[in-house]
Amino acid sequence: MVIDLKRCTGCFACVMACKVEHQTPPRVFWAKVLRSERGKYPVVTRQPIPVLCMHCKEPECEKVCPTGATKKREDGIVIVDNKICVGCRYCVVACPYGARYFVPKWTDYFTGKDQPSSKYAEYARKKWLAENDKGVVTKCTFCVERVEKGRKPACVDACPAEARTFGDLDDPNSEVSQLIKRRKGFRLQEEQGTEPAVYYLPSR
Amino acid sequence: MTTNYSREMMCAPRQQLEWGFGGRRKVRDGALLIALFLGGIGAGQFVVSTWLLDYKLSAVIGLLFVAVGKSVAHLIYLGRPARFLRLFLRPKTSWISRGLIAMIVLVVFGAAYLAPDFGFGWLPWSADSDLGSAILAVAMVAAFVVMVYDGFVLASCKSISSWHTMLLPVMFFTYAIAGGVAMTALTSMLDTGFVLDIDNLVSLDTMLLGAMMALVVFYVLNLATSDVTAKESLRTLVMRRTAIIFVGLAILAGLLVPIALAIFHQLDIEEALANVLLGASALLELCGDLSVRHSILKAGLHAPVF
């Protein structure tokens, strides 16, 4: 994935699309937009930084996982097998991007309790527990169920500024590879040696 | 006041909230800290009791700390405790697996070594036999791994500058041995009314206190001279709420007061007073051990992602 920081307006559409797609409970953000402020008055810049799981080539989370619940698929997507995860949270602590969330139990958005307060909340609870379970670690899956059907991840589809581009990094002719080459794409925390699969295009 | 949630949405150093008190499950997440503490002092007590004093009852108590205390605390902490067996599956890459395997080896071989002295005399070895010594050697190696592995678990987290240092395994090892000395002294006081081999224990304890003080100073200097996130961790340790625990309990009560008591012990004092002083020092050191581990977990800050 490539995220163009020049195009990102910080509208949080990606965050909401992810929430709607996966019905993540309160305080769980598989996709989030960080606020970054640089400089000193009067020369100050404010830059929204969309962040999600970087689906690293050398994922720290996979290395430290004592159970083998975190796996890297052949297509490069890093997933957590919720039937194996024990909830030790070594991966949450080891991930440099804060992309992982431990969810001890499902909670309702409005009441904060573990019982759904509406029909929609009941649907959300059912979907979350069926796909992620409780007492385990969860994270962005690059909307693997959509990608397998040839669709783009929800955050990519929802971005009104078309700041996100999804594609095959291994193909040098793909749009993502061309964008990275042309606009000098960079990755977050390269010094960690995790080789993230999410590239950013500079804002200026 | 800035909440943890809103801090999470800023490009700033981000505190790890998963390990230690104050996570998503508040008190239950603190069970991990208790597990690290009990594992350290339990393995330390086993080593000190068997290697220095040949004091079997104390060695059994040390093993119980590891076998029962540490295990139960880990189970309380886990999100899915019923699946705990899976934790042992990846010793090739995960320090948690390595540490827990060492814990099982320590408990099994430690129990096998001590068994002939506790009603299992029919076993084909005794503590003094060659086989007994071999069993003890395996248990000692496993105890060493149990004492250091939590340091390696933290040190393997590259994005947390205050943890990503080889000082942590050394510190945790030293604190574990000192905790073992403290627990051995307390056990013998409760068991016999006085501290067995008090001079040897005090000498070892004084040495360890000096080493712990030096390691804490090195650790603080390391934070002060590292990157911005490490400096922020240092500020957390000495200027924020954690300072009460780190400076007050870990350094003042857990190191400086026991050092003063150890110096006082060198004077020609009565044996009864010496016992009381060592007992007080032991309690303070245990409090310091728990506090230093808590402070280190609390000061774990991730570097900003951008």
Interface residues (C-beta under 8 A of the other chain):
Chain A: R27 K32 V33 L34 R35 S36 E37 I49 V51 E60 K63 V64 C65 P66 T67 G68 A69 I84 C85 V86 G87 C88 R89 Y90 V92 V93 A94 C95 P96 Y97 G98 F102 P104 K134 G135 V136 V137 L188 Q189 Q192 G193
Chain B: Y5 E8 M9 M10 C11 R14 Q16 E18 W19 G23 R24 R25 Y77 L78 G79 R80 P81 R83 F84 R86 L87 F88 L89 R90 T93 S94 W95 I96 S97 L100 V153 S156 C157 K158 S159 I160 G300 H302 A303 V305 F306
